[in-house]
Amino acid sequence: MLPDVRSLSLGLTLLAAACSNLPPKSYPGFIEQDVEASFVVGEDGRVTFPATTDDFVVHRLELVPPALGERFGAAGERWFVYAPGTAVTLRAWMRTYDDGPSGKSLDAALRAAHHVARNTHRDL
């Protein structure tokens, strides 16, 4: 038995209307960065790098040589522990949403670096 032409026509009309109405963009804009930074560890024996938060996601983090330990502070700070004077190379891939405050803490952490190379991608 063939479908009723009116039912088929109504179904196709509803399908066409549903496909032409897309919802607005629902995710926030972001900035992705690939970073390579070189440090010489100071007398405090720490290299600072932000931890993942709601507005800052660390997708990949590599430290050469590996840290002796990792510490976290009450306000979300993160330190990697090294012997003072150690030369460290940090490589990271991260995403900051809507230019959030963690992007500013990344900039502050990288100020201590002797060399910084960045590759930035935006979707704002």
C-alpha positions, 0 to 999 in steps of 0.5 A: 500500500502506498503512503497517503500523499498528504501525510508524505507532504506534511512529513517532508514539510516538517523535515525541511523546516526543522533542517533550516532552523539551526540553534545559535552557537552555544559554546564559548569562544576560545584561544588555543596555544602551543607553547614551548618555554625554557627556564632556569629554575630559581632558588625556590626550586619551582617552575610555576604553571597554571592548573586546569580550571573551568576556563583553562584546559591543559591538553598536553604538558611535557617537562624535560627533564621530568619534575621531581614533584608537583604541588598545588596551592589553595588558590589553584596555583601549580608548581613543579619541583626541581633542584635550583639551577636546573634548565627546564624545557616546557612544552604545552598545548592548552585552551583558554575560553573567552579570554578567561583569567587563567590566560593571564596567569599563563602569561605571568608564569611564562614571564620567568622563561628565558625563551618562549615560542607560541603558536596561537589559534582563535575561535572567538 
